[in-house]
C-alpha cells in the first residue's frame, strides 16, 4: 500500500524516510528539523515549540502549523 504524503495528517511509523518525505511536503507548518544519527532522534521546531518525533505519533498540518500527539 502506498502512502499519500500530501494528506494533512500522518502517523509516524518505523520509516524515517517516509516521515521526512511527509515533512518535506508540509514545509509551511514548521520552521526546521534536525536528526541525530547517533541517538536516532528526530526533533521538529515549529510555532508551538519543539517536539521529539517518535513512532506512533500523529502529525497534523491542517491548520498551517504542525500539531503532534500520541
ROPAMAR-483027 format. One record per residue: residue number from 1; x, y, z of N, C-alpha, C, CB in turn. Coordinates in Angstrom, 2 decimals. Glycine has a CB too. Example, Ala and Ser with C-alpha at 12.3 -4.5 7.8 and 13.67 -1.06 7.14 Angstrom:
REM residues 2
@n = 1 | nX = 13.19 | nY = -5.69 | nZ = 7.80 | caX = 12.30 | caY = -4.50 | caZ = 7.80 | cX = 13.20 | cY = -3.30 | cZ = 7.80 | cbX = 11.31 | cbY = -4.47 | cbZ = 9.05
@n = 2 | nX = 12.85 | nY = -2.25 | nZ = 7.08 | caX = 13.67 | caY = -1.06 | caZ = 7.14 | cX = 12.90 | cY = 0.03 | cZ = 7.87 | cbX = 14.08 | cbY = -0.60 | cbZ = 5.72
END
This chain:
REM residues 70
@n = 1 | nX = 0.84 | nY = -1.18 | nZ = 0.00 | caX = 0.00 | caY = 0.00 | caZ = 0.00 | cX = 0.89 | cY = 1.24 | cZ = 0.00 | cbX = -0.96 | cbY = 0.00 | cbZ = 1.22
@n = 2 | nX = 0.66 | nY = 2.14 | nZ = -0.92 | caX = 1.46 | caY = 3.35 | caZ = -0.99 | cX = 0.89 | cY = 4.43 | cZ = -0.09 | cbX = 1.55 | cbY = 3.86 | cbZ = -2.44
@n = 3 | nX = 1.75 | nY = 5.31 | nZ = 0.36 | caX = 1.35 | caY = 6.39 | caZ = 1.26 | cX = 1.13 | cY = 7.66 | cZ = 0.46 | cbX = 2.41 | cbY = 6.62 | cbZ = 2.37
@n = 4 | nX = 0.15 | nY = 8.44 | nZ = 0.87 | caX = -0.13 | caY = 9.72 | caZ = 0.25 | cX = 0.45 | cY = 10.81 | cZ = 1.13 | cbX = -1.66 | cbY = 9.93 | cbZ = 0.02
@n = 5 | nX = 1.61 | nY = 11.33 | nZ = 0.77 | caX = 2.32 | caY = 12.30 | caZ = 1.60 | cX = 1.72 | cY = 13.70 | cZ = 1.52 | cbX = 3.76 | cbY = 12.36 | cbZ = 1.21
@n = 6 | nX = 0.81 | nY = 13.92 | nZ = 0.60 | caX = 0.19 | caY = 15.24 | caZ = 0.51 | cX = -1.00 | cY = 15.41 | cZ = 1.45 | cbX = -0.25 | cbY = 15.50 | cbZ = -0.92
@n = 7 | nX = -1.43 | nY = 14.33 | nZ = 2.10 | caX = -2.51 | caY = 14.45 | caZ = 3.08 | cX = -2.05 | cY = 15.29 | cZ = 4.27 | cbX = -2.97 | cbY = 13.04 | cbZ = 3.56
@n = 8 | nX = -3.00 | nY = 15.95 | nZ = 4.93 | caX = -2.67 | caY = 16.82 | caZ = 6.06 | cX = -2.28 | cY = 16.07 | cZ = 7.32 | cbX = -3.83 | cbY = 17.71 | cbZ = 6.37
@n = 9 | nX = -2.62 | nY = 14.80 | nZ = 7.43 | caX = -2.29 | caY = 14.04 | caZ = 8.64 | cX = -1.43 | cY = 12.84 | cZ = 8.28 | cbX = -3.57 | cbY = 13.58 | cbZ = 9.37
@n = 10 | nX = -0.66 | nY = 12.41 | nZ = 9.28 | caX = 0.29 | caY = 11.30 | caZ = 9.06 | cX = 0.56 | cY = 10.64 | cZ = 10.41 | cbX = 1.63 | cbY = 11.80 | cbZ = 8.39
@n = 11 | nX = 0.64 | nY = 9.33 | nZ = 10.41 | caX = 1.02 | caY = 8.57 | caZ = 11.60 | cX = 2.44 | cY = 8.07 | cZ = 11.37 | cbX = 0.02 | cbY = 7.38 | cbZ = 11.89
@n = 12 | nX = 3.35 | nY = 8.44 | nZ = 12.28 | caX = 4.77 | caY = 8.10 | caZ = 12.15 | cX = 4.95 | cY = 6.59 | cZ = 12.35 | cbX = 5.63 | cbY = 8.89 | cbZ = 13.17
@n = 13 | nX = 5.64 | nY = 5.97 | nZ = 11.41 | caX = 5.96 | caY = 4.55 | caZ = 11.55 | cX = 7.48 | cY = 4.38 | cZ = 11.61 | cbX = 5.37 | cbY = 3.72 | cbZ = 10.36
@n = 14 | nX = 7.96 | nY = 3.19 | nZ = 11.40 | caX = 9.40 | caY = 2.92 | caZ = 11.54 | cX = 10.23 | cY = 3.49 | cZ = 10.40 | cbX = 9.63 | cbY = 1.44 | cbZ = 11.62
@n = 15 | nX = 9.61 | nY = 4.00 | nZ = 9.35 | caX = 10.33 | caY = 4.50 | caZ = 8.19 | cX = 10.66 | cY = 6.00 | cZ = 8.34 | cbX = 9.51 | cbY = 4.27 | cbZ = 6.92
@n = 16 | nX = 11.90 | nY = 6.29 | nZ = 8.67 | caX = 12.35 | caY = 7.68 | caZ = 8.79 | cX = 12.21 | cY = 8.40 | cZ = 7.45 | cbX = 13.81 | cbY = 7.74 | cbZ = 9.28
@n = 17 | nX = 12.52 | nY = 7.71 | nZ = 6.36 | caX = 12.43 | caY = 8.32 | caZ = 5.03 | cX = 11.01 | cY = 8.79 | cZ = 4.73 | cbX = 12.90 | cbY = 7.33 | cbZ = 3.96
@n = 18 | nX = 10.01 | nY = 7.99 | nZ = 5.10 | caX = 8.62 | caY = 8.37 | caZ = 4.88 | cX = 8.23 | cY = 9.58 | cZ = 5.73 | cbX = 7.68 | cbY = 7.19 | cbZ = 5.18
@n = 19 | nX = 8.68 | nY = 9.61 | nZ = 6.97 | caX = 8.39 | caY = 10.74 | caZ = 7.85 | cX = 9.02 | cY = 12.02 | cZ = 7.29 | cbX = 8.90 | cbY = 10.47 | cbZ = 9.29
@n = 20 | nX = 10.26 | nY = 11.94 | nZ = 6.86 | caX = 10.92 | caY = 13.10 | caZ = 6.28 | cX = 10.25 | cY = 13.54 | cZ = 4.99 | cbX = 12.40 | cbY = 12.80 | cbZ = 6.03
@n = 21 | nX = 9.79 | nY = 12.59 | nZ = 4.20 | caX = 9.08 | caY = 12.92 | caZ = 2.96 | cX = 7.79 | cY = 13.66 | cZ = 3.28 | cbX = 8.77 | cbY = 11.66 | cbZ = 2.15
@n = 22 | nX = 7.03 | nY = 13.19 | nZ = 4.27 | caX = 5.80 | caY = 13.88 | caZ = 4.67 | cX = 6.12 | cY = 15.29 | cZ = 5.14 | cbX = 5.07 | cbY = 13.10 | cbZ = 5.78
@n = 23 | nX = 7.15 | nY = 15.44 | nZ = 5.97 | caX = 7.54 | caY = 16.77 | caZ = 6.45 | cX = 7.91 | cY = 17.68 | cZ = 5.28 | cbX = 8.71 | cbY = 16.67 | cbZ = 7.44
@n = 24 | nX = 8.61 | nY = 17.17 | nZ = 4.31 | caX = 9.01 | caY = 17.98 | caZ = 3.15 | cX = 7.80 | cY = 18.43 | cZ = 2.33 | cbX = 9.97 | cbY = 17.19 | cbZ = 2.27
@n = 25 | nX = 6.74 | nY = 17.63 | nZ = 2.34 | caX = 5.51 | caY = 18.03 | caZ = 1.66 | cX = 4.74 | cY = 19.10 | cZ = 2.43 | cbX = 4.62 | cbY = 16.81 | cbZ = 1.44
@n = 26 | nX = 5.10 | nY = 19.32 | nZ = 3.70 | caX = 4.37 | caY = 20.27 | caZ = 4.55 | cX = 5.34 | cY = 21.25 | cZ = 5.21 | cbX = 3.55 | cbY = 19.52 | cbZ = 5.63
@n = 27 | nX = 6.26 | nY = 21.77 | nZ = 4.43 | caX = 7.29 | caY = 22.66 | caZ = 4.96 | cX = 6.74 | cY = 23.95 | cZ = 5.53 | cbX = 8.27 | cbY = 22.97 | cbZ = 3.89
@n = 28 | nX = 5.53 | nY = 24.32 | nZ = 5.18 | caX = 4.95 | caY = 25.56 | caZ = 5.68 | cX = 4.44 | cY = 25.45 | cZ = 7.12 | cbX = 3.82 | cbY = 25.98 | cbZ = 4.78
@n = 29 | nX = 4.44 | nY = 24.25 | nZ = 7.71 | caX = 3.87 | caY = 24.09 | caZ = 9.05 | cX = 4.93 | cY = 23.95 | cZ = 10.14 | cbX = 2.98 | cbY = 22.87 | cbZ = 9.07
@n = 30 | nX = 6.20 | nY = 24.07 | nZ = 9.80 | caX = 7.25 | caY = 24.00 | caZ = 10.81 | cX = 8.44 | cY = 24.85 | cZ = 10.35 | cbX = 7.69 | cbY = 22.53 | cbZ = 11.07
@n = 31 | nX = 9.32 | nY = 25.16 | nZ = 11.29 | caX = 10.47 | caY = 26.01 | caZ = 10.98 | cX = 11.68 | cY = 25.20 | cZ = 10.52 | cbX = 10.85 | cbY = 26.83 | cbZ = 12.19
@n = 32 | nX = 12.00 | nY = 24.14 | nZ = 11.25 | caX = 13.17 | caY = 23.32 | caZ = 10.92 | cX = 13.07 | cY = 21.97 | cZ = 11.60 | cbX = 14.48 | cbY = 24.04 | cbZ = 11.33
@n = 33 | nX = 13.92 | nY = 21.06 | nZ = 11.19 | caX = 14.05 | caY = 19.79 | caZ = 11.90 | cX = 15.50 | cY = 19.38 | cZ = 11.90 | cbX = 13.17 | cbY = 18.69 | cbZ = 11.25
@n = 34 | nX = 15.87 | nY = 18.58 | nZ = 12.88 | caX = 17.21 | caY = 18.02 | caZ = 12.92 | cX = 17.13 | cY = 16.55 | cZ = 13.33 | cbX = 18.12 | cbY = 18.82 | cbZ = 13.91
@n = 35 | nX = 18.03 | nY = 15.77 | nZ = 12.75 | caX = 18.09 | caY = 14.35 | caZ = 13.05 | cX = 19.47 | cY = 14.03 | cZ = 13.58 | cbX = 17.76 | cbY = 13.49 | cbZ = 11.80
@n = 36 | nX = 19.52 | nY = 13.41 | nZ = 14.75 | caX = 20.78 | caY = 12.98 | caZ = 15.35 | cX = 20.95 | cY = 11.49 | cZ = 15.04 | cbX = 20.80 | cbY = 13.25 | cbZ = 16.90
@n = 37 | nX = 21.89 | nY = 11.17 | nZ = 14.17 | caX = 22.09 | caY = 9.78 | caZ = 13.75 | cX = 22.59 | cY = 8.90 | cZ = 14.89 | cbX = 23.06 | cbY = 9.73 | cbZ = 12.60
@n = 38 | nX = 23.32 | nY = 9.49 | nZ = 15.84 | caX = 23.84 | caY = 8.71 | caZ = 16.95 | cX = 22.71 | cY = 8.25 | cZ = 17.88 | cbX = 24.87 | cbY = 9.53 | cbZ = 17.74
@n = 39 | nX = 21.85 | nY = 9.18 | nZ = 18.28 | caX = 20.74 | caY = 8.83 | caZ = 19.17 | cX = 19.48 | cY = 8.43 | cZ = 18.41 | cbX = 20.42 | cbY = 10.00 | cbZ = 20.08
@n = 40 | nX = 19.50 | nY = 8.63 | nZ = 17.09 | caX = 18.36 | caY = 8.34 | caZ = 16.21 | cX = 17.11 | cY = 9.10 | cZ = 16.64 | cbX = 18.08 | cbY = 6.84 | cbZ = 16.18
@n = 41 | nX = 17.29 | nY = 10.39 | nZ = 16.93 | caX = 16.17 | caY = 11.24 | caZ = 17.34 | cX = 15.90 | cY = 12.30 | cZ = 16.28 | cbX = 16.46 | cbY = 11.90 | cbZ = 18.70
@n = 42 | nX = 14.63 | nY = 12.45 | nZ = 15.95 | caX = 14.18 | caY = 13.48 | caZ = 15.03 | cX = 13.44 | cY = 14.53 | cZ = 15.85 | cbX = 13.27 | cbY = 12.89 | cbZ = 13.89
@n = 43 | nX = 13.92 | nY = 15.77 | nZ = 15.79 | caX = 13.30 | caY = 16.87 | caZ = 16.52 | cX = 12.83 | cY = 17.90 | cZ = 15.50 | cbX = 14.30 | cbY = 17.51 | cbZ = 17.56
@n = 44 | nX = 11.58 | nY = 18.34 | nZ = 15.66 | caX = 11.00 | caY = 19.32 | caZ = 14.76 | cX = 10.70 | cY = 20.59 | cZ = 15.55 | cbX = 9.71 | cbY = 18.77 | cbZ = 14.08
@n = 45 | nX = 11.18 | nY = 21.73 | nZ = 15.04 | caX = 10.91 | caY = 23.04 | caZ = 15.63 | cX = 9.75 | cY = 23.67 | cZ = 14.86 | cbX = 12.18 | cbY = 23.96 | cbZ = 15.58
@n = 46 | nX = 8.73 | nY = 24.11 | nZ = 15.61 | caX = 7.55 | caY = 24.71 | caZ = 14.98 | cX = 6.99 | cY = 25.80 | cZ = 15.87 | cbX = 6.48 | cbY = 23.63 | cbZ = 14.69
@n = 47 | nX = 5.89 | nY = 26.38 | nZ = 15.48 | caX = 5.32 | caY = 27.53 | caZ = 16.20 | cX = 4.97 | cY = 27.21 | cZ = 17.65 | cbX = 4.07 | cbY = 28.00 | cbZ = 15.48
@n = 48 | nX = 4.66 | nY = 25.98 | nZ = 17.95 | caX = 4.29 | caY = 25.59 | caZ = 19.32 | cX = 5.49 | cY = 25.12 | cZ = 20.14 | cbX = 3.25 | cbY = 24.49 | cbZ = 19.29
@n = 49 | nX = 6.69 | nY = 25.18 | nZ = 19.59 | caX = 7.89 | caY = 24.76 | caZ = 20.32 | cX = 8.65 | cY = 23.67 | cZ = 19.57 | cbX = 7.52 | cbY = 24.26 | cbZ = 21.70
@n = 50 | nX = 9.21 | nY = 22.73 | nZ = 20.34 | caX = 9.97 | caY = 21.61 | caZ = 19.78 | cX = 9.27 | cY = 20.32 | cZ = 20.14 | cbX = 11.44 | cbY = 21.60 | cbZ = 20.31
@n = 51 | nX = 9.32 | nY = 19.37 | nZ = 19.24 | caX = 8.78 | caY = 18.04 | caZ = 19.51 | cX = 9.76 | cY = 16.98 | cZ = 19.07 | cbX = 7.43 | cbY = 17.84 | cbZ = 18.82
@n = 52 | nX = 9.94 | nY = 15.99 | nZ = 19.92 | caX = 10.68 | caY = 14.79 | caZ = 19.57 | cX = 9.69 | cY = 13.86 | cZ = 18.88 | cbX = 11.34 | cbY = 14.12 | cbZ = 20.84
@n = 53 | nX = 9.96 | nY = 13.55 | nZ = 17.63 | caX = 9.04 | caY = 12.74 | caZ = 16.83 | cX = 9.37 | cY = 11.26 | cZ = 17.06 | cbX = 9.13 | cbY = 13.10 | cbZ = 15.31
@n = 54 | nX = 8.35 | nY = 10.52 | nZ = 17.50 | caX = 8.52 | caY = 9.10 | caZ = 17.79 | cX = 7.51 | cY = 8.27 | cZ = 17.01 | cbX = 8.38 | cbY = 8.84 | cbZ = 19.30
@n = 55 | nX = 7.83 | nY = 7.02 | nZ = 16.84 | caX = 6.93 | caY = 6.09 | caZ = 16.15 | cX = 5.58 | cY = 6.06 | cZ = 16.87 | cbX = 7.55 | cbY = 4.67 | cbZ = 16.09
@n = 56 | nX = 4.51 | nY = 6.09 | nZ = 16.10 | caX = 3.16 | caY = 6.05 | caZ = 16.64 | cX = 2.54 | cY = 7.43 | cZ = 16.82 | cbX = 3.17 | cbY = 5.34 | cbZ = 17.95
@n = 57 | nX = 3.34 | nY = 8.49 | nZ = 16.70 | caX = 2.81 | caY = 9.85 | caZ = 16.85 | cX = 1.94 | cY = 10.20 | cZ = 15.65 | cbX = 3.95 | cbY = 10.88 | cbZ = 16.99
@n = 58 | nX = 0.94 | nY = 11.02 | nZ = 15.93 | caX = 0.04 | caY = 11.54 | caZ = 14.91 | cX = 0.47 | cY = 12.96 | cZ = 14.60 | cbX = -1.44 | cbY = 11.47 | cbZ = 15.38
@n = 59 | nX = 0.77 | nY = 13.25 | nZ = 13.34 | caX = 1.17 | caY = 14.59 | caZ = 12.91 | cX = 0.05 | cY = 15.18 | cZ = 12.08 | cbX = 2.51 | cbY = 14.55 | cbZ = 12.11
@n = 60 | nX = -0.22 | nY = 16.47 | nZ = 12.28 | caX = -1.28 | caY = 17.14 | caZ = 11.55 | cX = -0.79 | cY = 18.51 | cZ = 11.09 | cbX = -2.55 | cbY = 17.26 | cbZ = 12.41
@n = 61 | nX = -0.96 | nY = 18.80 | nZ = 9.83 | caX = -0.56 | caY = 20.09 | caZ = 9.26 | cX = -1.76 | cY = 20.87 | cZ = 8.73 | cbX = 0.47 | cbY = 19.88 | cbZ = 8.13
@n = 62 | nX = -2.94 | nY = 20.47 | nZ = 9.14 | caX = -4.17 | caY = 21.02 | caZ = 8.58 | cX = -4.32 | cY = 22.52 | cZ = 8.80 | cbX = -5.34 | cbY = 20.32 | cbZ = 9.17
@n = 63 | nX = -3.89 | nY = 23.05 | nZ = 9.91 | caX = -4.14 | caY = 24.44 | caZ = 10.25 | cX = -2.95 | cY = 25.35 | cZ = 9.98 | cbX = -4.52 | cbY = 24.54 | cbZ = 11.70
@n = 64 | nX = -1.98 | nY = 24.88 | nZ = 9.20 | caX = -0.82 | caY = 25.68 | caZ = 8.85 | cX = 0.29 | cY = 25.65 | cZ = 9.89 | cbX = -1.23 | cbY = 27.07 | cbZ = 8.63
@n = 65 | nX = 0.07 | nY = 24.93 | nZ = 11.00 | caX = 1.10 | caY = 24.71 | caZ = 12.00 | cX = 1.15 | cY = 23.21 | cZ = 12.27 | cbX = 0.81 | cbY = 25.53 | cbZ = 13.30
@n = 66 | nX = 2.29 | nY = 22.74 | nZ = 12.70 | caX = 2.42 | caY = 21.32 | caZ = 12.99 | cX = 1.84 | cY = 21.03 | cZ = 14.37 | cbX = 3.90 | cbY = 20.87 | cbZ = 12.91
@n = 67 | nX = 0.92 | nY = 20.09 | nZ = 14.40 | caX = 0.33 | caY = 19.63 | caZ = 15.65 | cX = 0.70 | cY = 18.17 | cZ = 15.81 | cbX = -1.24 | cbY = 19.83 | cbZ = 15.67
@n = 68 | nX = 1.26 | nY = 17.83 | nZ = 16.97 | caX = 1.68 | caY = 16.44 | caZ = 17.21 | cX = 0.94 | cY = 15.88 | cZ = 18.42 | cbX = 3.21 | cbY = 16.36 | cbZ = 17.43
@n = 69 | nX = 0.73 | nY = 14.60 | nZ = 18.38 | caX = 0.12 | caY = 13.91 | caZ = 19.53 | cX = 0.43 | cY = 12.43 | cZ = 19.44 | cbX = -1.41 | cbY = 14.14 | cbZ = 19.58
@n = 70 | nX = 0.21 | nY = 11.73 | nZ = 20.54 | caX = 0.38 | caY = 10.28 | caZ = 20.56 | cX = -0.92 | cY = 9.60 | cZ = 20.39 | cbX = 1.02 | cbY = 9.84 | cbZ = 21.83
END
